[in-house]
Amino acid sequence: MAGLRKDKDHKFDYGHALLLSGGAGKTGAARLAARGALRIGAGIVTLGVPGSAQMEVASHVTSIMLTRAGTGEELLGVLRDKRINALCLGPGLGLERARELVPLALGFKRATVLDADALSAFKSDPTELFCMLHDKCVLTPHSGEFERLFPDIAKKLSLVTDEGSTCSKADAAREAAARAGCVVLYKGADTIIAAPDGACSLNEARCERAVPWMATAGAGDVLAGFITGLLARGFSPMQAAETGAWLHVECARSFGAGLIAEDLPEELPQVFKQLGF
């Protein structure tokens, strides 16, 4: 589990995650994700930022490292470091930067979380994105992003006959994962995690696990960071998505009402303690 460390371990034994930030004034989402990746146990977390945001990010981070990765050329230089084994692109990245940087990042075949802008940037031609994806990827769409990438599948969800819905959310996530060729985490109170081979699991935040206070800006960015950190640690994409989603809800349950996104990573130590780590 994510909270464990062993004697004589080194930080690089727990992976190096790189998360790309947006420009000046748009760095908060990536910083939330980076904090989540670090708290969940990645050995090293680096934020790749454009020059315009370097001072802004530097004033907000301490244990999270910082590097210039504003252009495609800069990102290629950063990714020459083979110790970077997990990537996260999307939170606050911006659509234009996503269209430039996502193809370059995917070309390195590292474990990669694509969220937010990294998904929406390809809404005009989702097939362009699907052709670049590989089996170490995790897509984390909410319902709007899912509809942009998989409009035909999303349409099935809205079709209702006298016998009921023609397609369940689990069916939709499975079909999406098969098309994308990677794990798809379809967010919501009934989050579905599906793999291309048809494996599927439900992470429900309802009834005794209901966390309505998690409907707050940035919560999804933290989830992307949790998954990225677990990928850095060596979890498989399906394991990382399932574990990250479960811990995400547990952190919200542990903290309670009044939660904001910044609280989620900081609640992880308490959750780990409750789990016996």
C-alpha positions in Angstrom: 0.0 0.0 0.0 1.1 3.6 -0.6 2.0 4.5 2.9 4.7 1.9 3.3 8.5 2.5 3.4 11.3 0.0 4.0 14.6 0.4 5.8 17.4 1.6 3.5 15.1 2.7 0.8 16.1 5.7 -1.4 13.8 8.3 -2.8 14.3 7.0 -6.3 13.0 3.7 -5.2 9.6 5.4 -5.1 9.7 7.0 -8.5 10.0 10.5 -10.0 6.7 12.1 -11.1 6.6 15.1 -13.5 3.5 17.2 -13.7 3.1 20.0 -16.2 1.7 23.4 -15.1 -0.2 26.1 -16.9 1.1 29.6 -17.3 1.1 32.5 -14.9 -2.1 32.7 -12.9 -3.0 29.2 -13.9 -0.7 27.1 -11.8 -3.0 26.1 -8.9 -4.4 23.0 -10.5 -1.0 21.5 -11.2 0.3 22.4 -7.8 -2.7 20.6 -6.2 -2.0 17.5 -8.3 1.7 17.7 -7.5 1.0 17.9 -3.7 -1.2 14.8 -4.1 1.5 12.9 -5.9 4.0 13.7 -3.2 1.8 12.9 -0.3 0.7 9.6 -1.7 4.3 8.5 -1.8 6.2 9.4 -5.0 9.8 9.7 -4.1 10.3 12.9 -6.1 7.8 15.2 -7.6 8.7 17.9 -10.1 6.5 20.6 -11.6 7.4 21.5 -15.2 6.4 25.1 -15.8 6.7 27.8 -18.5 9.1 30.6 -17.8 6.2 33.1 -17.2 5.1 31.0 -14.2 8.4 30.1 -12.7 8.5 32.7 -9.9 4.8 32.2 -9.1 5.3 28.4 -8.6 8.6 28.8 -6.8 6.9 31.0 -4.2 4.3 28.2 -3.4 6.4 25.0 -3.3 9.2 23.7 -1.2 9.5 19.9 -1.2 8.2 19.8 -4.8 10.9 20.5 -7.3 10.7 22.9 -10.2 12.0 22.8 -13.8 11.4 24.7 -17.0 9.1 22.8 -19.4 7.2 25.5 -21.1 7.9 24.6 -24.7 8.1 21.3 -26.5 11.9 21.6 -26.8 12.2 22.2 -23.0 9.9 19.2 -22.3 11.9 16.9 -24.5 15.0 17.9 -22.6 13.4 17.2 -19.2 12.2 13.8 -20.3 15.7 12.7 -21.3 16.0 11.9 -17.6 15.0 8.3 -17.6 14.4 8.4 -13.8 11.1 10.3 -14.5 8.7 7.4 -14.7 5.3 9.0 -14.3 3.7 12.0 -16.0 0.6 14.1 -15.5 -0.7 16.4 -18.1 -3.9 18.4 -18.0 -4.7 20.2 -14.8 -4.6 23.9 -15.7 -2.4 23.2 -18.7 -4.3 25.1 -21.3 -5.7 23.7 -24.5 -3.0 25.1 -26.8 -0.2 23.9 -24.7 -1.9 20.5 -24.3 -2.1 20.0 -28.0 1.6 20.7 -28.3 2.9 18.8 -25.3 0.7 15.8 -25.0 1.9 14.1 -28.2 5.5 14.7 -27.1 5.0 13.3 -23.7 3.1 10.2 -24.9 6.0 9.5 -27.3 8.2 8.6 -24.3 5.8 5.7 -23.3 6.0 6.6 -19.6 3.1 5.9 -17.3 0.9 8.9 -17.9 -2.3 10.5 -16.5 -4.3 12.6 -18.9 -6.9 14.9 -17.2 -8.8 18.1 -17.9 -7.2 20.1 -20.7 -5.2 17.2 -22.0 -8.5 15.5 -22.8 -10.6 18.5 -24.0 -7.8 19.7 -26.3 -8.6 16.7 -28.6 -12.4 17.1 -28.7 -12.5 18.0 -32.4 -10.8 14.7 -33.3 -10.6 12.2 -30.4 -9.1 9.6 -32.7 -6.0 11.7 -32.9 -5.5 11.2 -29.2 -6.4 7.5 -29.2 -3.7 6.8 -31.8 -1.1 8.2 -29.5 -2.2 6.5 -26.3 -0.5 3.4 -24.9 -1.3 0.8 -22.2 0.5 2.8 -19.4 -2.0 5.7 -19.7 -4.9 6.5 -17.4 -7.6 8.9 -18.7 -9.7 10.6 -15.9 -12.7 12.3 -17.6 -15.7 13.8 -15.8 -19.0 13.5 -17.6 -18.4 16.5 -19.8 -14.9 15.4 -20.9 -16.2 11.9 -21.4 -18.8 13.2 -23.8 -16.2 15.2 -25.7 -14.0 12.2 -26.2 -16.6 9.5 -26.6 -19.8 11.3 -27.9 -21.4 8.2 -29.4 -20.9 6.2 -26.2 -22.2 9.1 -24.1 -25.3 9.3 -26.2 -26.1 5.7 -25.4 -26.1 6.6 -21.7 -28.9 9.2 -22.3 -31.1 6.8 -24.3 -33.9 5.3 -22.2 -36.5 2.8 -23.4 -39.5 1.3 -21.7 -37.2 -1.3 -20.3 -34.8 1.3 -18.9 -31.4 2.6 -19.9 -29.8 1.0 -22.9 -26.3 1.4 -21.5 -24.9 1.5 -18.0 -22.1 3.7 -16.9 -20.0 0.6 -16.5 -20.7 -0.5 -20.0 -19.8 3.0 -21.3 -16.5 3.0 -19.4 -15.6 -0.5 -20.7 -16.3 0.5 -24.2 -14.3 3.7 -23.8 -11.3 1.8 -22.4 -11.4 -0.7 -25.2 -11.4 2.1 -27.8 -8.7 4.2 -26.1 -6.5 1.1 -25.3 -5.9 2.2 -21.8 -7.5 2.6 -18.4 -10.4 5.0 -18.2 -11.6 6.4 -14.9 -15.0 7.9 -15.4 -15.5 10.3 -12.5 -18.6 10.9 -10.5 -20.3 9.9 -7.2 -20.3 6.5 -8.9 -16.8 6.5 -10.3 -16.1 3.6 -12.7 -12.6 2.4 -13.5 -12.3 0.2 -16.6 -9.4 -1.5 -18.4 -9.2 -2.4 -22.1 -9.5 -6.1 -21.3 -13.0 -5.5 -19.8 -12.0 -5.4 -16.1 -14.1 -2.9 -14.3 -14.6 -1.7 -10.8 -16.9 0.8 -9.0 -15.7 3.3 -6.4 -19.0 4.7 -5.0 -19.2 7.8 -2.8 -22.8 7.3 -1.8 -24.8 6.2 1.2 -22.4 5.6 4.1 -19.5 6.8 1.8 -21.2 9.9 0.6 -19.0 13.0 0.5 -21.0 15.9 -0.9 -18.4 18.4 0.4 -16.0 17.0 -2.2 -17.9 18.9 -4.9 -15.2 21.7 -4.7 -12.8 23.2 -7.2 -9.6 21.3 -7.5 -10.7 17.9 -6.0 -10.3 16.2 -9.4 -6.8 17.7 -9.8 -5.8 16.1 -6.5 -7.2 12.7 -7.7 -5.0 13.0 -10.9 -2.0 13.6 -8.6 -2.8 10.6 -6.4 -2.9 8.4 -9.4 0.3 9.8 -10.8 2.1 9.3 -7.5 1.0 5.7 -7.4 2.1 5.1 -11.0 5.5 6.6 -10.0 5.6 4.0 -7.2 5.2 1.2 -9.6 1.5 0.5 -9.4 -0.2 -0.8 -12.6 -2.5 1.7 -14.3 -5.6 -0.1 -13.1 -4.3 -0.5 -9.5 -3.2 3.2 -9.4 -6.6 4.4 -10.6 -8.6 2.1 -8.2 -6.4 2.8 -5.2 -6.2 6.6 -5.9 -10.0 6.8 -6.3 -10.6 4.9 -3.1 -8.1 7.0 -1.0 -9.5 10.2 -2.5 -12.9 9.4 -1.0 -11.4 8.2 2.3 -9.5 11.5 2.7 -12.8 13.4 2.2 -14.6 11.2 4.6 -11.8 11.6 7.2 -11.8 15.4 6.9 -15.5 16.0 6.8 -17.6 19.0 6.0 -15.7 22.2 5.1 -13.3 20.4 2.9 -11.4 22.3 0.2 -9.1 20.6 -2.3 -5.9 21.5 -0.4 -7.1 19.5 2.5 -7.2 16.2 0.6 -3.4 15.5 0.3 -2.9 16.7 3.9 -5.5 14.2 5.2 -3.6 11.2 3.7 -1.3 10.6 6.7 -4.3 10.3 8.9 -6.0 7.9 6.5 -2.8 5.8 6.4 -2.6 5.8 10.2 -6.2 4.5 10.3 -5.2 1.8 7.9 -2.4 0.7 10.2 0.6 2.1 8.2 
